[in-house]
Amino acid sequence: MFTFFDHTADLGIRIEAATLNELFADAGRALTATLLDESATVTPAISETVAIAGGEVDYLFFDWLRELLLRFETRKMLYCGFEVVVRKLG
């Protein structure tokens, strides 16, 4: 679950999730909601795998959102459904 709040930066997003996988999925949905006025109207057309490697969870989280934003900006891809599996390496 995510909510938006006023912040001195561009936007504040509060995300609450029971698991790390849900946190990443909700963050992806929140990003989509910031890019569109009507994110609920987006329907899946294709399925893609996005793989991000990293050691620390906070950097992995940042890289996850950065990758989704990069795909939106360069390939015009907008994601609406997320099945996330975060695995620790090693």
C-alpha positions in Angstrom: 0.0 0.0 0.0 1.3 3.4 -0.8 0.2 7.0 -0.2 1.5 10.3 -1.4 2.2 13.3 0.9 3.4 16.8 0.6 7.2 17.1 0.7 9.8 19.8 0.0 11.1 17.6 -2.7 9.0 16.9 -5.8 6.9 14.2 -4.1 6.7 12.2 -1.0 5.6 8.5 -1.1 5.0 6.4 2.0 5.0 2.7 1.3 3.9 0.0 3.8 4.4 -3.7 3.0 4.5 -6.9 4.9 7.5 -8.3 3.0 10.4 -7.0 1.0 8.9 -8.4 -2.2 5.7 -6.5 -1.6 7.6 -3.3 -0.8 9.4 -3.5 -4.2 6.1 -4.3 -6.0 4.2 -1.4 -4.3 7.1 1.0 -5.1 6.7 0.0 -8.8 3.0 0.7 -8.6 3.6 4.0 -6.9 6.1 5.0 -9.6 3.5 4.2 -12.3 0.9 6.2 -10.4 3.2 9.3 -10.4 3.7 9.0 -14.2 0.0 8.8 -15.0 -3.1 10.5 -13.8 -5.1 7.3 -14.3 -2.7 4.4 -13.4 -5.7 2.2 -12.8 -6.5 2.3 -16.5 -3.2 0.7 -17.5 -3.6 -2.9 -18.5 -0.8 -5.4 -19.2 0.1 -6.1 -22.8 3.3 -8.0 -22.4 5.3 -9.7 -19.7 8.9 -8.8 -19.1 11.6 -9.8 -16.6 13.6 -7.1 -14.9 16.7 -8.4 -13.2 18.7 -6.1 -11.0 21.8 -7.3 -9.2 23.1 -5.7 -6.0 24.3 -6.4 -2.5 22.6 -3.9 -0.3 18.8 -3.7 -0.2 18.7 0.1 -0.1 20.8 0.4 -3.3 18.9 -2.5 -4.9 15.6 -0.6 -4.2 17.0 2.6 -5.8 18.3 0.7 -8.8 14.9 -1.1 -9.2 13.0 2.2 -9.5 15.7 3.8 -11.6 15.5 0.8 -14.1 11.7 1.2 -14.3 12.0 4.9 -14.9 14.7 4.4 -17.5 12.6 1.9 -19.4 9.7 4.4 -19.3 11.9 7.2 -20.6 13.8 5.3 -23.3 11.4 2.6 -24.4 8.0 4.1 -23.5 7.3 1.1 -21.3 4.9 1.5 -18.4 4.5 -1.3 -15.9 1.3 -2.0 -14.0 1.6 -5.5 -12.6 4.5 -6.6 -10.5 5.6 -10.1 -9.3 8.8 -9.3 -7.4 11.3 -11.8 -5.9 14.2 -10.3 -4.0 17.0 -12.8 -3.4 20.2 -12.3 -1.5 23.3 -13.1 -3.4 25.9 -15.4 -1.9 
